[in-house]
Amino acid sequence: MDNKRFWQCRIVQGIIFFIFQFCVVIRAQDTIQAALWKVPDGTSPDFSQTFTDGESIPLAWNDFSGTSDVNASASLLDLWLTSFDWDNNQYSQLLRKGIDLTTPDGGHFTWTINIPDRSLSVSAKYVLRFKIPASSYNANTGQLSSPGFLVLAAQASSSTSLSSSSETLSSSTTKKVTSTSTNALTATAPTTPSSASEHSLSGGAKAGIGIGVAVAILALTALGTFLFFRRRKISGQVPELPAQQDNDLVITERKEFREMSRPTQEMTPVELPASREAGELHISP
């Protein structure tokens, strides 16, 4: 019993330690992003910034010499553009090599977004990452990443602008617009990707959701383990009647039944001895 309680306590301690480490890592990453990145804005949550393919962006960052994820003071770093969800869309592009993050006042350069349409059709979520120099991108090595941002295809952006201008011209030249034409214009206007609805979710909210799900799963696992051992303990304490006691009880009942069913012995008459003689009884006057 003591051994079971010991392992149950160890499981609970492991769950608490895992949750604590997860929160520390998330907090550390958010702090590094805010301290390092100027453009994209490191203080903004993931996917709160949207750019267009072909747009020129003045990337900028502060000086940084930390060693938590990547030892920025030990070597020069390469800047990569990669997809945010690497497992779903394994896209990477080397933007610049040999960047010294320890330079006073940081660094900057203008980057013109150029992402293939086949990658944009899979996902609109991308991120910038400083990594140790390598011949090819390795997702398993340390990194200093920017907040995630959205990149929209240039054709979708131009189509949206053209649709908006045509609707403005139509409204200025026509005083009365029927409901049918309004519905038609609305139907032909391209919609923003579904990922835009995700802007309202910040990185902290997503981290909170992930932590909540992990805590719920681990709590259910611990509860199931506790109930399982408790049930085994209760079932092990149910008394059982020994087989020898059952046999003795059956034999005793049989003996009592035989004694009750046995016929009683008949009484044989006994003759009194004849040694005594009959006498007369004398009565005095």
N, C-alpha and C positions, 0 to 999 in steps of 0.2 A: 504493500500500500504506500509506504514512504517513497519507494522508487517511482511509482506512478506520479505522485505529487511532485517529485523532483523534476521529472521530464515535462510535466505540464507547466511548471514555473519557467523552465528553460525556454519552452516554445513561446510563452507570452513575452519574455524578455527579448527574444529574437525579433518578434514582431515590432515591439516598441523601438528597438535599435534600428531596424530597417526604416521605419517611418521617420525617425529623427535624421538619419543620414540623407534620406531623400529630400527632406526639407532644407537641409544645409546646402546640398548641391544646387538646388533650384535657386536659393537665395544668393549664393555665390555667383552664379552665372548672370543673374539680373544685375548685380552690383558691378561686375566687370563690363557688361555691355554699356551701362550708363556712364562709366568712367572713361571708356575707350572711344566710343563711336560718336561722331558729330553728325555725319550724313552717311547712311540713314541715322535718324535720331535714336540714340541708344536709350533714351528715357521713355520712348513710346512702346506700347505693347506690340506683340507680333501682329502682322497683317493690318496695322492701322495706317500704313503708307502704301500708296498705289502709284506705279509708274507705267509707262507705255513703251513697248518695244520700238527701238529707234530713238528714244529720248536720251539726251545727254545729261548726266548727273554729276555734280561736283562732289565726288567722294572725299570725305575728310575724317580725320581721327586725331585724338590727343596722344601725347607721348605716354608710353606705358612700359614698365619694366618688371611686371609681375612674373611669378614662376608657378602659379597654381595649376593651370592647364598646359601652357606652353612657356618655356623659358625664353621670354622675349629679349632678355639682356645677354643671352649667351650666343645667339646667332641671328642672322637675317631671316626674314620670313617671306613666304609667298602668299599672295592674295588670290583666293579662288571664289568664283561664283558657282554655287551648286543648288540643286533642288532642295527644298525644305524637307520633304518626305522622301528620303533617299531610297527606302525600300520600294516605293511605288514608282519613282521616276529617277533613275540613276543618271542625272545629267551634271556635268562639271565643266568649267571653263576657267583656264588660268588667265587672270587679268594682269598681274604684274609680279615680277620676281625680285628678290633681294631687297625687301623693305626693312628699314631700321626703325622699329617702334620707339627706341629710346631717344630719338632726335628731339631736341627741345622744340616746343610748340607743335609737335606732331607732324603730320604730313597730309597731302591732298593731291588729287589729280582728277581730271575729267574723264568719265567713262560713258561711252555711248552703248546703250543696251543693244545687244545683238544676239537674240536667242532664237534657235530654229523653231519653225511653226510646229513641227512634230512634237517638240518638247512642251511648247505652250498649250498644245491641244490635250496633253496628258494632265498637266497641273500648272496653275498660275502662281504657286508659292515658291519663293526663292530666298536665298540668304547668302551673305558674304562671310568668308571664313579666312582668317590668318592661320597658316599651318607651316610646319617645318618643311624646308625644301625637299622635294622628291620629284622623280621623273613622271609619276602619274599620281592621280588623286587617290588617297587612302582614307576612307571614312572612319577607320578604327584608331587613328592617331589623334593626339591632342589638338585643340583648336581654340581660337578666339573669334566667336561668331557675332554677327550683328543681329538685330531683331529681324524676324521674318517680314518680307514685304511681298506685294502682289505685282506681277507684270502682265499687262493686258496686250493682246495682239494689236498691231497697228491698224489692221483692216477693220477690226471691230470698233476701234476708237474713231476712225474716220467716218465709218458708216453711221455711228451715233451722232457725230457732229453734223453730217449732211442731212440726216433725218430731222434734227432739231432746227436747222436753218430753213429747210423746206416747209416745216410746219409754221415757222414764224412768218415767212413770206406769204403763205396761204392765208393766214389769219389777218394779215394787213390788207390784202387785196379783196378778201371776201368778208362781207359783213355778217353773213348768216351761214353757219356750218351745220349741216345735219348731223344727227347722232350716228348715222351709218358711216359717213366719211370719217368722223372722229374715231370710231371703233376700228376702221380700216387702217388709219394712220398708226394707231396704237398697236395693232397687231403686226404691222410691218416693221416697227421700230425694234432693233435688236436689244435684247435684254442684257443686263450686266451678269457676268458669271455668278453661279450660285455661291461661290466662295465669298462674295461681298457681304452676305448675311453673317459671315463669321467675324466681321470686323468688331462687332460689339463684345466679343469674347477676348479678354486680355490674356496675356501670358500667365498672370497670377490666377485668373479664374480657371484656366485650363489645368494649371498645376493643382489647384484645389480639387477640381473634379477627379484628376488622376489619383490624388492622395485619398480622397473619399472612397473611390472604388477599391483601391488596394486595402484600405483599412477594413471595409466591409467584407471583402473576400477572406482576409486573414482572421477577422473576428469569427466569421462563420466556421472556418476551419478549426479554430481553437475550441469553439463551442461544441462542434461535432465530436472532436477528440475527447473532450471532457465527458460528454454524455455517453460515449461509447465505453470508456473505462468505468464510469459509474454503473452502467447497466451490467457490465461483466461482474462488478463487485457484488451487486445485489443478487444476481443469479447464482453466484458461487456460495452464498450464505443460506440457501434453501435447504432445510434438513431433510435427510433421506432415511427411511426406515430400513434398518439392516435386514438382510435376507435371513440370518439365523434367528432373529427375533420373530419373524413371520412363521418360520418352521416350528418353533417352540410353542407358539400360540395355537397352531393347527393341531399339534399333538395333544396339548392339554384339553382342547375342546373334544377331541375324539375320546379321550379317556373318560371324561365326565359323561359323555353320551353312553358309553358302554356300562358304566356303573348304574346309571338310571334305568337302562333297559334290562338289566339282569333280574330274573325272577327271585322272589323271596323264598327262603328255605321253610318247608313244612315242619311244624312242631310234632314230634313223636311222643305219644303218651307213655309215661313212666309209671311202673307198678311200685307201690310202696313196699318196703320189706315186711315180712310176716313174723318177725321175732317177738312182737308184743302179743300177749294173750288177752282175750276178752275177760273182763271181771265184772262182778256185780257191785252195784252201787248200794251201800248200806246207809239207810237213813235212821238215825236214832230218834226214839219217841220224844 
